[in-house]
Amino acid sequence: MIWLIAKKDFILNLTSSRFVIGFLLCLVIIPFTMVVSVDGYKNQMRVYEVDRAEALKKWQEVKVYSAVRPEIVKEPEALGIFTRGIEGNMGNSLTIRLGEYPLLLTGHAGTRDNPLLNAFFSIDFTTVIAILMSLLALVFSFDLFTREREEGTMKLVFTNGVSRSAFLMAKFLGVFITLVPILFFSFMLSTLIVVLNPAIAFSSAEWLGIILLFGAAILYLMVFILLGMVISAWSKKSSTAIVVSLLAWVWLLFLVPDIAYYSSQSVSKVAPYDNVLYSLDELDRVFREKTDEKWGEIQKQMGLDGIGHWNWSGGYDGYDELYGCTWETNEFHRRLNAWREPARLDNADKKWTFQKEWLDGLQRQERTRQVMSWLSPSEIFQQIASSLCRTSPESYLNYMQRIREYRATLIAYFHGKKLFESFSYFTQQDPKTFLTIAKTQQMEEEGFFDSKNFKVPPYWEGSYYLPLNLDDVPKFTFQKQNAAGSLKASLGLVVGLLSLGIALFLVVIGVFQKYDVR
């Protein structure tokens, strides 16, 4: 009997205008959304390839270890085609520095006070699915009971010995088997667009992620079908039920996410990063003052009136490159670096205290938003989707933590090679060719070279030297989370969505047991 009632509803639904309109909406909106997402991903990949090539070029041109500052370029997430998450808020690259911890990616990114906060409206596949399928679920279920009651068919069904629980299951099944094909068609259409694009290649883990996303979408669909049934069971008229359903739909899909977004910024306040920058600038000022003091101290120890340079390039984060300088100048810089670079690392640790406090504040704010938005099934579904597609705040923070670990590995390499206290940190010139100030003056007077007319040995010029062989320097690698790991990360949300569905089912049973079928 359950199947007969469900089959009857299924056939009626297939021939209804509701089904035709819903199917046509998916047929039009899904391809448009996917084409836009695919085009956006391809643009991201083009930027990624250019930035990666530029970073590799810089790496291959390094001539001294003080210039070893690897640039990390994050590859766009392929599953971001389906769920953008916060990927559009973040940058795509970052340079590893000794003087500061990696905080957030910079480069091609949007600008927000808190990039971890994800606004609801980003036009992607899962957003469209969340909107369309919830609307269709309510449209098909809001009058499941009220229509039967108004037409007088419900009383006839129960006079034939059909139990209320069986009737409930049949009505649910009728709507479910009507909408699942639309959902399946939407996923198949979107994957077809991906498959037909030669510029995109998904791994087996990513295809498994799409399958898991489809499973989450089915669970989400069931929740809204049950919600529509609850509304129908509580309503006496279809006109009342449709108004309540639409209000519930607007509240759950549009108002709750926005309220959570703005409320989280009031409940969990985060000071502007400018405040942090003030503290960082103060620490850097103290570090520069101590460096200047050390400069004078070493100069005094060596009995030098000043530090002369023949060929010196300097820059940010301790970069120094010297050629053709006297032994005294090279020894001065070696002693200075032996103190300055460890001091720079200590200063970075102090700066990280302020940066981490600010970053923890962003995480608390985003976590507050997530918890508040659990009042909306669509937000739970979106959070599951972003976790499965590796575009969630947690995925991003995990990536940044891995970069910080890599920085620690790189620093350990510098310490292990004793680079900070070596000449090779700032020059490739053989120390045996360093001339003292007195020897330099003597040789110039004897005509061995003429510095005034730039007639000097070739090894006094940086162009004489080839780039360093950096094969033994640690390289950054990142192992993407597989589908099983993504599912494990989102398991709590899946259980929450399932629990909501079970709760709605129990409510439907309880309310319908008292439903007046007359």
C-alpha positions in Angstrom: 0.0 0.0 0.0 2.9 2.4 0.8 4.3 1.9 -2.7 0.9 2.3 -4.4 0.3 5.7 -2.7 3.9 6.8 -3.4 3.6 5.7 -7.0 0.4 7.6 -7.4 1.9 10.8 -6.0 5.0 10.3 -8.1 3.0 10.1 -11.4 0.9 13.1 -10.4 4.0 15.1 -9.5 5.7 14.3 -12.8 2.7 15.7 -14.8 2.4 18.8 -12.6 3.5 22.3 -13.5 5.6 22.3 -10.4 7.8 19.5 -11.7 8.2 21.1 -15.1 9.1 24.5 -13.7 11.6 23.0 -11.2 13.2 20.9 -13.9 13.5 23.8 -16.3 15.0 26.0 -13.5 17.7 23.4 -12.9 18.3 23.0 -16.6 18.9 26.7 -17.0 20.6 27.8 -13.8 22.9 24.8 -13.2 24.8 25.0 -16.5 25.1 28.8 -16.2 26.5 28.5 -12.7 28.9 25.7 -13.6 30.2 27.5 -16.7 30.9 30.6 -14.6 32.6 28.5 -11.9 34.7 26.6 -14.5 35.7 29.8 -16.1 36.7 31.3 -12.7 38.7 28.2 -11.9 40.6 28.3 -15.2 41.4 32.0 -14.6 42.7 31.0 -11.2 44.9 28.3 -12.7 46.3 30.7 -15.2 47.3 33.1 -12.4 48.7 30.2 -10.5 50.9 29.0 -13.4 52.2 32.6 -13.9 52.9 33.1 -10.2 54.5 29.7 -9.8 56.8 30.3 -12.8 57.8 33.6 -11.4 58.5 32.1 -8.0 60.6 29.3 -9.6 62.5 31.9 -11.6 63.4 33.9 -8.5 64.4 30.7 -6.7 66.7 29.6 -9.6 68.4 33.1 -9.6 69.4 33.0 -5.9 73.1 33.5 -5.4 73.5 33.8 -1.6 71.7 32.1 1.3 70.4 35.4 2.7 68.2 35.6 -0.4 66.7 32.1 0.2 63.2 33.2 1.0 60.9 30.6 -0.7 57.7 31.9 -2.2 54.7 29.6 -1.7 52.0 29.7 -4.4 48.8 27.8 -3.5 47.2 25.8 -6.2 43.5 26.5 -6.7 41.2 23.8 -5.3 39.6 21.9 -8.1 36.5 21.1 -6.1 36.1 24.8 -5.5 34.2 24.7 -8.8 31.4 23.1 -6.8 31.8 25.0 -3.5 33.9 28.2 -3.4 33.8 28.4 0.4 36.3 31.0 1.5 38.7 30.5 -1.4 37.6 33.7 -3.0 38.4 35.7 0.2 42.0 34.5 0.4 45.2 35.3 -1.4 47.2 32.8 -3.4 50.8 33.3 -2.4 53.2 34.0 0.5 57.0 34.5 0.9 58.7 32.7 3.8 60.6 35.2 5.9 62.8 34.9 8.9 61.5 38.1 10.4 57.8 37.0 10.6 55.6 34.0 10.8 53.3 33.2 7.9 49.9 34.6 8.9 47.6 34.7 5.8 48.2 34.3 2.1 48.5 37.5 0.2 48.4 38.2 -3.5 45.3 37.9 -5.7 42.5 38.1 -3.1 39.5 40.0 -1.9 39.8 42.4 1.0 37.9 41.7 4.2 38.4 42.5 7.9 38.0 38.7 8.5 38.6 36.6 5.4 37.7 33.5 7.4 34.1 34.7 7.6 32.1 33.4 4.6 29.2 35.4 3.4 26.3 33.3 2.2 26.0 34.5 -1.3 28.7 33.2 -3.5 27.3 31.9 -6.8 28.4 28.3 -6.9 26.9 24.9 -7.5 26.1 24.0 -3.9 24.5 27.4 -3.2 22.2 26.9 -6.2 21.4 23.4 -5.1 20.7 24.6 -1.5 18.3 27.3 -2.8 16.5 25.3 -5.6 16.2 21.9 -3.9 14.9 23.4 -0.6 12.3 25.5 -2.5 11.2 22.5 -4.6 11.0 20.3 -1.5 8.7 22.8 0.2 6.7 23.4 -3.0 6.0 19.7 -3.3 5.4 18.9 0.4 3.6 22.0 1.8 0.1 20.6 0.8 0.7 16.9 1.2 -2.0 16.7 3.9 -4.0 19.8 3.5 -4.7 19.1 -0.2 -5.9 15.5 0.6 -8.0 16.9 3.4 -9.6 19.6 1.3 -10.3 17.2 -1.5 -11.8 14.6 0.9 -9.5 11.8 -0.2 -7.6 11.4 3.0 -10.7 10.1 4.8 -11.2 7.6 2.0 -7.7 6.3 2.4 -8.0 5.7 6.1 -11.4 3.9 5.6 -9.5 1.3 3.6 -7.4 0.3 6.6 -4.2 2.3 5.8 -2.4 3.3 9.0 -1.3 6.8 9.6 2.4 5.9 9.8 2.1 4.0 6.4 0.4 7.0 4.9 3.2 9.3 6.2 5.9 7.1 4.7 4.1 6.9 1.4 3.6 10.7 1.1 7.3 11.2 2.0 8.4 8.6 -0.5 6.3 10.1 -3.2 8.0 13.5 -2.9 11.4 12.0 -2.4 11.4 9.9 -5.6 10.1 12.9 -7.5 12.9 15.2 -6.5 15.9 12.8 -6.3 15.9 12.5 -10.2 16.1 16.3 -10.5 18.9 16.4 -7.9 20.7 13.5 -9.7 20.2 15.3 -13.1 21.8 18.5 -11.6 24.8 16.6 -10.4 25.2 14.7 -13.7 24.9 17.9 -15.7 27.5 19.7 -13.7 29.9 16.8 -13.8 29.4 16.5 -17.6 30.4 20.1 -18.0 33.6 19.4 -16.0 34.4 16.2 -17.9 34.0 17.9 -21.3 36.4 20.6 -20.3 40.0 19.5 -21.2 41.6 22.0 -18.9 40.2 20.3 -15.8 41.2 16.9 -14.5 39.8 15.5 -11.3 41.6 12.9 -9.3 39.8 9.8 -7.9 39.7 11.4 -4.5 37.9 14.5 -6.0 35.3 12.3 -7.8 34.7 10.5 -4.5 34.3 14.0 -2.9 31.5 14.8 -5.4 29.8 11.5 -4.6 29.9 12.3 -0.9 28.5 15.8 -1.7 25.6 14.2 -3.6 24.9 12.1 -0.5 24.9 15.2 1.7 22.5 16.9 -0.8 20.1 13.9 -0.5 20.1 14.3 3.3 19.6 18.0 2.9 16.7 17.4 0.5 15.0 15.0 3.0 15.2 17.6 5.8 13.2 20.1 3.7 10.7 17.5 2.6 10.1 16.7 6.3 9.9 20.4 7.1 7.2 20.8 4.5 5.3 17.9 5.9 5.5 19.4 9.4 4.1 22.6 8.1 1.4 20.8 6.2 0.4 18.7 9.3 0.1 21.8 11.4 -1.9 23.7 8.8 -5.6 23.4 8.2 -5.5 25.0 4.8 -3.1 24.9 1.8 -3.2 28.7 1.5 -1.9 28.9 5.1 0.7 26.2 4.5 2.2 27.8 1.4 2.6 31.2 3.2 4.3 29.6 6.2 6.5 27.5 3.9 7.7 30.5 2.0 8.3 32.5 5.2 10.3 29.5 6.6 12.3 29.2 3.4 13.2 32.9 3.4 14.1 32.8 7.1 16.2 29.7 6.9 18.0 30.4 3.7 18.5 34.1 3.6 17.9 35.7 7.0 19.5 33.3 9.4 22.9 33.2 7.5 23.0 37.0 7.3 22.0 37.4 10.9 24.7 34.9 12.0 27.2 36.7 9.8 26.7 40.2 11.3 25.9 39.0 14.8 29.1 37.0 15.1 31.1 40.3 14.5 29.2 41.9 17.4 29.3 38.9 19.8 33.0 38.0 19.1 34.8 41.2 18.3 38.2 41.3 16.7 40.3 44.4 16.8 41.5 45.8 13.4 44.8 44.4 12.2 46.1 48.0 12.2 46.3 47.7 16.0 48.4 44.6 15.6 50.6 46.4 13.1 51.3 49.1 15.6 52.7 46.5 18.1 54.7 44.8 15.3 56.1 48.1 14.1 57.2 48.9 17.7 59.0 45.6 18.0 60.7 46.1 14.6 61.7 49.6 15.8 63.4 48.1 18.9 65.0 45.5 16.8 66.4 48.1 14.4 67.8 50.1 17.3 69.5 47.1 18.7 70.9 46.3 15.3 72.3 49.8 15.0 73.9 49.4 18.5 75.4 46.1 17.5 76.7 47.6 14.2 78.6 50.3 16.2 79.8 47.7 18.8 81.3 45.4 16.2 82.8 48.3 14.3 84.4 49.4 17.5 85.7 45.9 18.3 87.3 45.7 14.9 88.8 49.2 15.2 87.1 50.4 12.0 86.2 54.1 11.4 83.6 53.0 8.9 82.4 50.2 6.7 83.2 50.6 3.0 81.6 48.5 0.3 82.5 47.9 -3.3 79.6 45.8 -4.5 76.8 45.5 -1.9 73.1 44.7 -2.4 70.8 44.8 0.6 67.2 44.4 1.2 64.3 43.3 3.4 64.5 40.4 5.9 68.3 40.3 6.2 69.1 40.0 2.5 72.8 41.0 1.9 75.0 40.3 -1.1 78.6 41.4 -1.1 81.4 41.1 -3.7 84.8 42.8 -4.0 84.7 44.0 -0.4 87.7 44.0 2.0 88.3 41.3 4.5 87.3 43.7 7.3 84.0 44.4 5.6 83.2 40.8 5.1 84.2 39.9 8.6 82.1 42.7 9.9 79.0 41.4 8.1 79.7 37.9 9.2 79.8 38.9 12.9 76.8 41.1 12.4 74.7 38.3 10.8 75.8 35.8 13.5 74.0 38.1 16.0 71.3 39.7 13.9 69.7 36.7 12.2 69.0 34.8 15.5 67.8 38.1 17.0 65.5 38.5 13.9 64.0 35.0 14.7 63.5 36.0 18.3 61.8 39.2 17.2 59.5 37.1 14.9 58.5 35.0 17.9 57.6 38.1 19.8 55.6 39.4 16.9 53.8 36.1 16.5 52.4 36.5 20.0 50.3 39.5 18.8 49.6 37.9 15.4 48.4 34.6 16.8 46.1 36.4 19.3 44.5 38.3 16.4 44.3 35.1 14.3 42.7 33.2 17.2 40.1 36.0 17.4 39.3 35.5 13.7 38.8 31.8 14.3 36.5 32.5 17.3 34.5 34.9 15.2 34.1 32.4 12.4 33.3 29.6 14.8 30.6 31.8 16.4 29.1 32.5 13.0 29.1 28.7 12.2 27.4 27.8 15.4 24.8 30.6 15.0 24.1 29.5 11.5 23.3 26.0 12.5 19.8 27.2 12.9 19.6 26.9 9.1 19.8 23.5 7.4 21.2 25.2 4.3 24.1 26.6 6.3 24.9 23.1 7.7 24.8 21.8 4.2 27.1 24.6 3.0 29.6 23.8 5.8 29.5 20.1 4.9 30.1 21.0 1.3 33.0 23.3 1.9 34.6 20.7 4.1 34.2 18.0 1.5 35.5 20.3 -1.2 38.4 21.5 0.9 37.4 25.2 0.8 36.4 25.6 4.4 38.2 27.9 6.9 39.5 24.8 8.7 41.1 23.6 5.4 42.7 26.9 4.9 44.0 27.2 8.4 45.5 23.7 8.2 47.3 24.8 5.0 48.7 27.8 6.8 49.8 25.7 9.8 51.7 23.5 7.4 53.5 26.6 5.9 54.5 27.6 9.4 55.9 24.2 10.0 57.8 24.5 6.8 59.3 27.8 7.9 60.5 26.0 11.1 62.1 23.3 8.9 63.9 25.9 6.8 65.2 27.7 9.9 66.5 24.3 11.2 68.3 23.9 7.9 70.0 27.3 8.3 71.1 26.5 11.8 72.3 23.0 10.9 74.5 24.4 8.1 75.7 27.2 10.4 74.8 29.6 7.6 74.2 32.7 9.8 77.8 32.8 10.9 79.3 31.9 7.6 80.5 34.1 4.7 78.4 32.0 2.3 75.3 33.6 3.8 76.0 36.8 2.0 78.7 36.1 -0.7 79.9 33.5 -3.1 83.4 35.0 -3.2 86.1 32.7 -2.0 87.3 34.0 1.4 90.9 33.4 0.3 90.5 36.2 -2.2 89.4 38.7 0.5 92.0 41.5 0.7 92.6 43.6 3.8 92.1 47.3 3.6 95.9 47.8 3.6 96.5 45.2 1.0 93.8 46.6 -1.2 95.3 50.1 -1.1 98.8 48.7 -1.8 97.7 46.7 -4.8 95.8 49.7 -6.2 98.9 51.8 -5.8 101.0 49.2 -7.6 98.5 49.2 -10.5 97.0 45.7 -10.1 93.6 47.3 -10.5 92.0 50.7 -10.8 88.7 51.0 -8.8 88.2 54.5 -9.9 87.8 53.4 -13.5 86.1 50.1 -12.5 89.0 48.0 -13.6 88.8 45.3 -11.0 89.1 41.5 -10.9 86.0 39.8 -12.4 85.2 38.0 -9.2 84.4 41.3 -7.6 81.2 41.4 -9.6 78.0 39.5 -8.8 77.6 38.6 -12.5 80.7 36.5 -12.3 78.9 33.9 -10.1 76.3 31.3 -11.0 73.1 30.8 -8.9 73.4 28.5 -5.9 72.5 24.9 -6.1 69.6 24.7 -3.7 68.8 21.0 -4.2 69.4 20.2 -0.5 67.3 23.1 0.8 63.9 21.8 2.1 61.0 22.4 -0.3 57.4 23.0 0.7 55.1 20.1 0.1 51.4 19.8 1.1 49.4 16.6 1.0 45.8 17.4 0.3 43.2 15.8 2.6 41.6 12.8 0.9 37.8 12.2 0.7 37.9 10.1 3.9 39.6 12.8 5.8 37.2 15.4 4.6 34.2 13.2 5.5 35.7 12.7 9.0 36.1 16.5 9.4 32.5 17.1 8.5 31.1 14.0 10.3 29.7 16.1 13.1 27.8 18.3 10.7 26.4 15.3 8.9 25.2 13.8 12.1 23.7 17.1 13.0 21.8 17.3 9.7 20.7 13.7 10.1 19.5 14.4 13.7 17.5 17.3 12.5 15.8 15.1 9.9 15.0 12.5 12.5 13.6 15.2 14.8 11.4 16.5 12.1 10.2 13.0 11.2 9.3 12.4 14.9 7.5 15.7 15.0 5.5 14.8 11.8 4.5 11.5 13.3 3.4 13.2 16.6 1.5 16.0 14.9 -0.2 13.8 12.3 -1.4 11.3 14.9 -3.7 14.1 16.0 -4.5 15.4 12.6 -8.2 15.9 11.8 -8.8 14.1 8.5 -12.4 15.4 8.1 
